[in-house]
Amino acid sequence: MNEDSLNDINEVSMKIIINAGDARLIIKEALDCVATCEFDAAKHKLGEAKKKINAAHSAQTETIQGEARGEKITFSLLFAHAQDTLMTIMSEWNTANHIVRLFEVYDERLRRLEEK
């Protein structure tokens, strides 16, 4: 196993994990905004989280494309973990995005009922 190759894949793995982890924290902040009916702030937070997810996804994609071009990629449990983490956070983002939309509609319906 080439030490440089292992260092490279570990560096990419950590970039993915850090960006995905940051996204998870921002998603939680977005859901906290939903709890206080701050839907615009929640959407803004989800936009910030999406940028972090995109950065993580880009790092992953570059590695996968490199392997597709024939570059030797050393198997790394850390990289597999990074990919799992990213996939989980992407799912959390999708769910949070849906929650924001659902609660926004629900809040609007309640407001209309209260006005009657």
Wavefront OBJ file of the C-alpha trace (Angstrom):
o trace
v 0.000 0.000 0.000
v 1.423 3.352 -1.033
v 1.604 5.719 1.953
v 0.855 8.771 -0.236
v -2.229 7.050 -1.631
v -3.448 6.234 1.877
v -2.826 9.811 3.014
v -4.731 11.133 -0.013
v -7.774 8.920 0.561
v -7.743 9.747 4.274
v -7.614 13.466 3.485
v -10.563 13.166 1.103
v -12.432 11.056 3.652
v -11.983 13.661 6.365
v -13.098 16.426 3.991
v -16.283 14.473 3.324
v -16.906 13.715 7.002
v -16.237 17.286 8.158
v -18.468 18.889 5.510
v -21.228 16.340 6.072
v -20.975 16.829 9.834
v -21.190 20.593 9.429
v -24.264 20.099 7.249
v -25.868 17.937 9.938
v -25.416 20.692 12.525
v -26.889 23.292 10.179
v -29.844 21.005 9.401
v -30.537 20.761 13.128
v -30.494 24.575 13.304
v -32.986 24.653 10.424
v -35.302 22.302 12.281
v -34.963 24.474 15.384
v -36.168 27.377 13.221
v -39.180 25.322 12.143
v -40.061 24.808 15.813
v -40.376 28.592 16.194
v -42.137 29.043 12.815
v -39.148 30.858 11.296
v -39.540 29.246 7.905
v -37.442 31.697 5.886
v -34.563 31.214 8.320
v -35.024 27.443 8.089
v -34.854 27.572 4.295
v -31.742 29.729 4.485
v -30.125 27.201 6.841
v -31.009 24.365 4.501
v -29.335 26.307 1.699
v -26.185 26.594 3.827
v -26.337 22.884 4.619
v -26.731 22.047 0.934
v -23.484 23.905 0.159
v -21.659 21.747 2.713
v -23.241 18.609 1.293
v -22.217 19.656 -2.216
v -18.621 20.185 -1.051
v -18.570 16.722 0.513
v -20.190 15.174 -2.548
v -17.693 16.879 -4.841
v -14.765 15.403 -2.889
v -16.357 11.956 -3.104
v -17.132 12.302 -6.806
v -13.573 13.374 -7.664
v -12.252 10.229 -6.000
v -14.735 7.943 -7.728
v -14.085 9.574 -11.115
v -10.347 9.168 -10.549
v -10.817 5.463 -10.050
v -12.998 5.323 -13.185
v -10.094 6.937 -15.099
v -7.858 4.111 -13.932
v -6.200 5.759 -10.934
v -5.345 3.247 -8.232
v -7.508 3.950 -5.190
v -6.544 2.199 -1.981
v -9.490 0.685 -0.134
v -10.145 2.644 3.016
v -12.642 1.856 5.737
v -12.528 5.567 6.570
v -13.613 6.419 3.008
v -16.449 3.886 3.208
v -17.516 5.480 6.498
v -17.323 8.941 4.888
v -19.580 7.805 2.060
v -22.079 6.324 4.531
v -22.021 9.542 6.537
v -22.624 11.664 3.453
v -25.490 9.457 2.298
v -27.111 9.701 5.732
v -26.784 13.488 5.846
v -28.204 13.796 2.338
v -31.218 11.806 3.515
v -31.533 14.019 6.599
v -31.425 17.110 4.367
v -34.182 15.714 2.140
v -36.338 14.907 5.158
v -35.707 18.308 6.782
v -36.519 20.083 3.515
v -39.819 18.229 3.362
v -40.556 18.997 7.023
v -40.037 22.713 6.422
v -42.481 22.664 3.516
v -45.061 20.639 5.451
v -44.947 22.866 8.509
v -45.054 25.993 6.387
v -48.266 24.780 4.721
v -49.685 23.679 8.072
v -48.864 27.048 9.644
v -50.523 28.902 6.761
v -53.661 26.784 7.096
v -53.802 27.519 10.822
v -53.409 31.235 10.182
v -56.299 31.191 7.716
v -58.497 29.311 10.191
v -57.642 31.764 12.940
v -58.676 34.670 10.716
v -62.195 33.269 10.268
l 1 2 3 4 5 6 7 8 9 10 11 12 13 14 15 16 17 18 19 20 21 22 23 24 25 26 27 28 29 30 31 32 33 34 35 36 37 38 39 40 41 42 43 44 45 46 47 48 49 50 51 52 53 54 55 56 57 58 59 60 61 62 63 64 65 66 67 68 69 70 71 72 73 74 75 76 77 78 79 80 81 82 83 84 85 86 87 88 89 90 91 92 93 94 95 96 97 98 99 100 101 102 103 104 105 106 107 108 109 110 111 112 113 114 115 116
